[in-house]
Amino acid sequence: MGIPALPSALNSYVGTPALTRPFSCHRPFQELLSVPANNDTTDIESALALIGRGADEILKADELAARLRSGRPLRIKAGFDPTAPDLHLGHTVLLNKLRQFQDLGHQVIFLIGDFTGMIGDPSGKNVTRKPLTREEVLANAETYAEQVFKVLDRERTEVRFNSEWFGQMSAADMIRLAGQHTVARMLERDDFAKRYAAQQSIAIHEFLYPLVQGYDSVALKADVELGGTDQKFNLLMGRGLQEQHGQPPQIVLTMPLLEGLDGVQKMSKSLGNYIGINEPAIDIVTKTMKIDDVLMWRWIELLSFDISLSEMENLKQEIAEGALNPRDLKLRLARELAARFHDEAAAELAVAGWNAAVRGQGDTAQLPLNDVAVPAHGLRIAALLTAAGLTPSNSEANRKLKEKAVRVDGEVVTDAQQVFEPGFEGVLAVGKRTFSRVRLVEA
């Protein structure tokens, strides 16, 4: 299958957006359904505040305000190379911002970089990235389409593939595009500069990637392009190419990288500090409840649709005054995320399962059941906690027992000599964040 055939191969799955149909919106967007054509200053300021929520940088904010005042729906572009199609919460930071633009009445262009996916984006890499095959691109793009509409409004989303224009380009066209920038300009990019200084190889095709991404904005006539902070160079390339092609340069909006469960490093599957959006609702709730209270505010700002910035400030005050337990707010966020990626019923069951495990309230049947192999004579509680993966060692388990931080089916364990034999089934919990529903089987 050639590159130009990829979009048509997915067309039957993605469908053609009916752009004039009404759409629903989440809080806090209910009062900001569209940017008014009457240039009402208050509404424009409200829209800018929403767009700026959580953003790292907007270039140029004054140009964005002027386009909002025009009253026309803006074309909001974000590109995704289908290299890692199993999305996690970190990926949804951009998707959430796209959704906010949609709920303000604008048109989102979800660009799948099927052409650039076969180049490989070098952003943030210190080695040349392996390109994808056409078959991998197609399979990954299908997986993307299944997931993104858990966040985006399908009716206001234009799904495009950059092979539509690059698949038709001749070698001469590509050389002309490459001639619009210099090697010196490319070496201004931080990751290229570091690799060059370290005498690490940079392949010629990697220099093409920023140009190709920039030309996407020309082909799509983008008003705004979103990307991560590591994409800033490429996004600015789009502004320059649009000016060279007689178009108004796009506004660039960069979003920060979401910290993972550890609260330190960016969310990443390779680091294991992620929550996948296709994970079971109970796992989304359980993992969200493990984040610390400082990270909770960061997640609320970047991930929540239900908690406005003004409400967030009020909630901070309530927690400071002792009127609200951070755990309850965290559970509200966890429930919202589970409902977004599953449904309300699944979210309710997941919250009930968490409450049953941690608070001893409700039915634990919603929790996944994990088999733990034990000897025929059973294991003492400390050894069982270690075997179940709830503590790193028996000594740590014993320390938790002394702190009265271990519970079985909601009851605090006081007898460190208690033995659990094959056939036991129940919920083991250590502290407020670590628990597992287990079934003991004979080894």
matplotlib code that plots the C-alpha trace (Angstrom):
import matplotlib.pyplot as plt

x = [0.0, 1.5, 1.5, -1.3, -3.6, -3.3, -5.9, -8.5, -7.8, -8.8, -11.7, -14.3, -13.2, -12.8, -15.7, -16.3, -17.0, -20.4, -19.0, -22.3, -23.9, -24.3, -21.9, -21.9, -19.4, -17.9, -17.6, -16.2, -16.8, -20.6, -20.5, -17.9, -19.6, -18.2, -16.1, -18.7, -18.7, -19.7, -16.1, -17.2, -14.0, -15.1, -15.8, -12.6, -10.6, -12.5, -11.6, -8.0, -7.9, -9.3, -6.9, -4.0, -4.8, -1.8, 0.0, 3.7, 3.9, 1.7, 3.5, 1.9, -0.9, -1.8, -2.3, -4.4, -6.6, -7.0, -8.1, -10.6, -12.1, -12.7, -15.5, -14.6, -13.9, -10.1, -8.2, -6.4, -3.7, -1.8, 0.3, 0.8, 3.3, 1.8, 4.9, 3.5, -0.3, -1.2, -2.1, -1.5, -2.6, 0.6, -0.6, -4.0, -2.6, -2.6, -5.9, -7.5, -6.3, -7.7, -11.0, -11.1, -10.7, -13.5, -15.8, -15.0, -16.4, -13.2, -12.2, -9.5, -7.3, -6.0, -3.0, -1.7, 1.8, 1.8, 4.5, 6.7, 6.2, 8.4, 11.1, 11.1, 10.9, 14.4, 13.0, 14.6, 16.6, 20.4, 20.3, 18.7, 15.2, 14.1, 11.5, 8.3, 7.1, 3.9, 2.1, 3.1, 1.9, -1.5, -2.0, -0.9, -3.1, -6.2, -5.3, -5.0, -8.5, -10.0, -8.6, -8.6, -12.4, -12.6, -11.5, -12.2, -15.6, -15.8, -18.1, -15.5, -12.5, -10.9, -8.7, -6.0, -2.9, 0.2, 0.7, -2.1, 0.3, 3.8, 2.8, 2.3, 5.5, 8.3, 12.0, 12.3, 9.5, 11.3, 14.6, 12.9, 11.4, 14.8, 16.3, 14.2, 16.4, 20.0, 22.1, 23.1, 19.5, 18.9, 21.8, 20.2, 17.9, 19.0, 19.1, 20.9, 23.4, 24.2, 24.6, 26.8, 29.0, 29.3, 30.3, 27.2, 25.8, 22.9, 21.3, 20.2, 16.6, 16.4, 16.9, 13.9, 11.6, 11.1, 10.6, 8.0, 6.2, 6.3, 4.9, 2.0, 0.8, 1.0, -1.0, -3.7, -3.7, -3.5, -4.3, -2.9, -0.6, -0.2, 2.8, 4.9, 7.7, 10.2, 8.4, 8.9, 11.6, 9.4, 6.3, 8.2, 9.3, 5.7, 5.3, 8.2, 7.1, 3.6, 4.9, 7.1, 3.9, 1.9, -0.2, -0.7, 1.8, 0.2, 0.0, 2.2, 1.0, 3.2, 2.0, 4.2, 5.1, 3.0, 4.9, 4.2, 3.1, 6.5, 6.0, 9.5, 10.0, 7.7, 5.0, 6.4, 5.6, 9.3, 9.6, 6.4, 5.0, 2.0, -1.7, -2.9, -6.3, -7.4, -6.6, -9.5, -11.4, -10.3, -6.7, -7.1, -8.7, -6.1, -3.1, -4.5, -5.0, -1.2, 0.0, 1.2, -0.8, 1.6, 1.3, -2.5, -2.8, -0.6, -2.9, -6.0, -4.7, -3.7, -6.2, -9.5, -12.5, -14.7, -12.6, -12.2, -9.2, -11.3, -12.7, -9.2, -8.1, -11.1, -10.3, -6.7, -8.1, -10.4, -7.5, -5.3, -8.1, -8.6, -12.1, -11.3, -9.2, -6.8, -7.7, -11.4, -10.3, -7.9, -10.8, -12.9, -10.2, -9.8, -13.5, -13.5, -10.7, -12.3, -15.6, -13.9, -12.2, -14.9, -18.3, -20.1, -21.2, -17.6, -16.3, -18.8, -17.9, -14.2, -14.6, -16.7, -13.9, -11.3, -13.4, -13.9, -10.2, -8.9, -11.7, -13.4, -16.6, -18.6, -18.0, -14.5, -15.8, -14.9, -11.2, -9.1, -8.3, -4.6, -3.5, -0.6, 1.2, 1.9, 3.2, 0.6, 1.2, 0.6, 2.6, 2.7, 1.3, 4.7, 5.8, 2.4, 2.7, 6.0, 4.9, 1.9, 4.2, 2.8, 6.1, 9.7, 10.8, 9.7, 11.5, 9.5, 6.3, 7.1, 7.8, 4.3, 2.7, 4.3, 2.9, -0.6, -0.6, -1.6, -5.2, -6.9, -10.5, -10.5, -9.4, -6.0, -3.7, -2.3, -0.9, 2.3, 2.2, -1.1, -0.9, -2.8, -3.3, -4.3, -7.9, -7.9, -9.4, -9.5, -8.1, -4.6, -3.8, -0.6, -1.1, -3.6, -2.3, -1.2, -3.6, -4.5, -7.4, -5.7, -6.5, -4.0, -3.3, -1.0, 2.5]
y = [0.0, 3.4, 6.4, 8.2, 5.2, 5.3, 8.1, 6.3, 3.0, 4.7, 6.8, 4.2, 3.9, 7.5, 8.8, 12.2, 14.9, 16.6, 20.0, 21.8, 19.5, 20.7, 19.5, 19.0, 20.6, 19.9, 22.2, 24.8, 25.6, 25.8, 29.6, 29.8, 27.9, 30.1, 33.2, 35.8, 37.9, 41.0, 41.4, 41.5, 42.2, 40.2, 37.1, 37.4, 37.7, 34.6, 32.7, 33.7, 32.7, 29.2, 28.8, 29.9, 27.5, 25.3, 26.6, 27.0, 29.7, 31.4, 33.1, 35.5, 36.2, 39.5, 37.9, 35.2, 37.9, 39.6, 36.4, 35.6, 39.1, 38.3, 36.0, 33.3, 29.7, 29.3, 26.3, 24.6, 22.1, 19.5, 16.8, 13.3, 10.8, 7.3, 5.9, 5.0, 4.7, 3.5, 6.9, 7.8, 10.8, 12.6, 12.5, 13.9, 17.2, 18.3, 16.6, 18.4, 21.8, 20.9, 20.0, 23.4, 25.1, 23.0, 24.0, 27.6, 26.9, 26.3, 23.6, 21.1, 19.5, 16.2, 15.6, 12.0, 12.2, 9.1, 10.6, 12.0, 8.8, 7.2, 9.8, 9.7, 12.9, 13.5, 16.0, 15.4, 12.4, 12.0, 9.3, 8.8, 7.5, 4.4, 5.1, 3.1, 0.9, 1.8, -1.2, 0.0, 3.5, 2.3, 0.0, 2.7, 5.4, 3.1, 2.7, 6.5, 7.0, 4.6, 6.6, 10.3, 10.6, 9.8, 13.4, 15.2, 16.1, 14.0, 16.6, 19.4, 17.3, 17.1, 14.0, 14.6, 12.7, 14.6, 12.1, 13.9, 16.6, 15.0, 11.9, 14.0, 16.0, 15.4, 15.3, 18.8, 20.0, 18.6, 20.1, 23.5, 23.1, 22.1, 25.2, 27.5, 27.1, 26.6, 24.1, 26.8, 27.5, 23.9, 23.7, 26.3, 23.6, 22.4, 18.6, 19.0, 21.4, 19.0, 16.1, 18.1, 19.3, 15.7, 14.6, 12.3, 11.7, 13.6, 12.1, 14.5, 13.3, 14.5, 18.1, 17.6, 16.8, 20.4, 21.6, 18.9, 19.7, 23.4, 22.8, 20.9, 24.3, 25.8, 23.0, 23.2, 27.0, 26.7, 29.6, 28.0, 25.0, 23.2, 21.1, 20.1, 22.4, 20.1, 21.0, 24.8, 24.9, 22.9, 25.0, 28.2, 26.7, 26.6, 30.4, 31.1, 28.9, 30.3, 33.9, 32.7, 31.3, 34.5, 33.2, 34.9, 33.1, 30.7, 31.3, 28.8, 27.4, 25.0, 22.8, 21.4, 17.7, 16.0, 14.6, 10.9, 9.1, 9.7, 13.4, 13.9, 12.6, 13.1, 10.4, 7.6, 4.0, 3.1, 4.6, 2.8, 6.0, 6.3, 5.7, 4.5, 5.8, 2.3, 0.9, -0.4, 2.2, 0.8, 1.0, 4.7, 5.4, 3.4, 4.9, 8.5, 8.1, 7.3, 10.7, 13.1, 16.2, 18.6, 16.7, 16.7, 20.4, 20.1, 17.2, 19.2, 22.2, 20.1, 17.2, 18.3, 19.6, 19.8, 22.0, 25.6, 27.6, 29.8, 26.7, 25.3, 28.4, 28.0, 24.4, 25.2, 27.6, 24.9, 22.4, 25.0, 25.7, 22.0, 22.1, 19.6, 16.5, 16.4, 12.7, 13.6, 16.1, 13.5, 11.0, 13.5, 13.9, 10.1, 9.6, 12.3, 10.6, 7.2, 8.5, 10.3, 7.2, 4.7, 5.9, 7.2, 3.7, 2.3, 5.3, 4.8, 1.1, 2.0, 4.6, 2.1, -0.5, 1.9, 3.0, -0.7, -1.5, 1.6, 2.8, -0.5, 0.9, -0.9, -3.9, -5.0, -7.1, -4.3, -4.8, -7.0, -10.4, -11.4, -14.9, -15.3, -18.6, -19.7, -22.9, -25.4, -24.3, -20.7, -17.5, -15.1, -11.6, -9.9, -12.6, -12.5, -8.7, -9.1, -12.1, -10.0, -7.1, -4.7, -4.3, -4.6, -6.8, -8.6, -6.0, -3.2, -5.2, -5.7, -1.9, -1.2, -3.7, -1.9, 1.4, -0.2, 0.6, -2.9, -3.9, -7.0, -6.5, -3.0, -4.3, -3.3, -6.2, -6.3, -9.9, -10.2, -14.0, -14.3, -17.0, -17.0, -20.3, -21.4, -20.6, -17.2, -14.4, -10.8, -7.3, -6.5, -2.8, -1.1, 2.6, 4.7, 4.1, 0.5, -2.4, -5.5, -8.0, -11.4, -15.1, -17.5, -20.6, -23.5, -23.2]
z = [0.0, -1.0, 1.3, -0.5, 0.1, 3.9, 4.5, 2.4, 4.1, 7.4, 6.1, 6.7, 10.3, 11.2, 9.2, 7.8, 10.5, 10.2, 11.2, 11.6, 14.1, 17.7, 20.3, 24.1, 26.4, 29.8, 32.8, 33.1, 29.4, 29.6, 29.8, 27.0, 24.2, 21.4, 20.8, 20.1, 16.9, 18.9, 20.1, 23.8, 25.7, 28.8, 26.7, 24.8, 28.1, 29.4, 26.3, 26.5, 30.2, 29.3, 26.4, 28.6, 31.4, 32.0, 28.9, 29.0, 26.4, 23.8, 20.8, 20.1, 22.6, 21.0, 17.6, 19.2, 20.8, 17.5, 15.7, 18.5, 18.0, 14.4, 15.4, 12.9, 13.9, 14.0, 12.6, 15.5, 14.5, 16.4, 14.8, 16.1, 14.6, 15.1, 16.8, 20.2, 19.8, 23.2, 24.8, 28.4, 30.5, 29.4, 25.8, 26.8, 27.9, 24.3, 23.6, 26.5, 25.2, 21.7, 23.3, 25.1, 21.7, 20.4, 23.2, 22.4, 18.9, 16.9, 14.5, 15.5, 12.9, 14.3, 12.0, 11.8, 10.5, 8.4, 6.2, 9.0, 11.0, 8.4, 9.0, 12.8, 14.9, 16.5, 19.1, 22.4, 21.1, 21.2, 18.6, 15.2, 15.6, 13.7, 11.0, 10.9, 8.0, 6.2, 7.8, 11.3, 10.5, 9.4, 12.4, 14.8, 13.2, 13.6, 17.3, 17.6, 16.1, 18.6, 21.6, 20.7, 20.5, 24.2, 24.6, 21.3, 19.9, 16.8, 15.2, 15.4, 14.5, 11.1, 10.9, 8.3, 7.1, 5.8, 3.1, 1.4, 0.3, 0.8, -1.0, -4.1, -3.8, -6.3, -5.4, -6.9, -4.6, -1.5, -2.5, -2.9, 0.6, 2.0, 0.4, 2.5, 5.6, 6.4, 8.3, 10.7, 11.5, 12.1, 14.5, 16.6, 17.8, 21.2, 20.6, 17.2, 18.8, 21.6, 19.2, 16.9, 19.8, 21.1, 17.6, 17.4, 13.9, 12.6, 9.5, 6.7, 6.9, 10.5, 9.2, 7.0, 9.9, 11.2, 7.6, 6.9, 10.2, 9.4, 5.9, 7.4, 8.7, 5.3, 3.7, 6.5, 6.8, 10.5, 12.8, 15.9, 16.4, 19.7, 20.8, 23.7, 25.0, 23.2, 19.9, 20.0, 17.3, 14.9, 15.7, 15.0, 11.7, 10.7, 11.4, 9.1, 6.3, 6.4, 6.0, 3.1, 1.5, 2.0, 4.9, 8.3, 10.7, 13.1, 16.8, 18.7, 22.0, 23.9, 26.7, 29.5, 29.8, 32.5, 35.4, 36.0, 39.2, 40.8, 40.5, 39.2, 35.7, 32.7, 32.3, 30.2, 29.6, 29.6, 33.2, 34.3, 35.9, 33.6, 33.5, 30.1, 29.0, 28.1, 31.5, 33.6, 35.5, 38.8, 37.8, 36.8, 40.2, 42.2, 40.4, 40.6, 44.4, 44.7, 43.5, 46.2, 47.2, 45.4, 42.1, 42.5, 41.8, 38.6, 37.4, 38.1, 36.2, 33.1, 33.2, 34.8, 32.8, 35.9, 38.2, 37.0, 38.0, 40.3, 42.0, 42.3, 44.3, 46.6, 47.1, 48.0, 50.6, 52.0, 52.3, 54.0, 56.5, 57.2, 55.8, 53.0, 53.0, 49.9, 49.6, 48.8, 46.1, 44.7, 44.6, 42.7, 40.1, 39.9, 39.3, 36.6, 34.7, 35.0, 33.7, 30.8, 29.5, 30.4, 31.6, 34.7, 35.8, 35.5, 37.4, 40.3, 40.6, 40.6, 43.3, 45.3, 44.9, 46.1, 49.1, 50.0, 49.9, 51.6, 53.8, 54.5, 53.0, 50.3, 48.0, 47.1, 44.1, 41.7, 42.4, 40.1, 41.7, 41.9, 42.6, 45.0, 45.3, 48.9, 50.5, 51.8, 55.4, 54.4, 55.1, 58.0, 57.2, 56.6, 54.1, 52.4, 51.9, 50.3, 48.1, 47.0, 46.0, 48.5, 50.4, 49.1, 52.0, 55.1, 57.3, 55.6, 56.1, 59.8, 60.1, 58.6, 61.0, 64.0, 62.6, 62.4, 58.7, 57.5, 57.0, 55.8, 54.5, 56.2, 59.6, 61.1, 61.6, 65.2, 65.2, 63.2, 63.7, 61.8, 59.1, 55.8, 54.0, 50.5, 49.8, 51.5, 49.5, 50.6, 50.3, 51.7, 52.2, 53.3, 54.1, 52.2, 48.7, 48.3, 48.2, 46.3, 46.3, 46.5, 46.3, 47.8, 45.8, 46.8, 45.2]

ax = plt.figure().add_subplot(projection="3d")
ax.plot(x, y, z, "-o")
ax.set_aspect("equal")
plt.show()
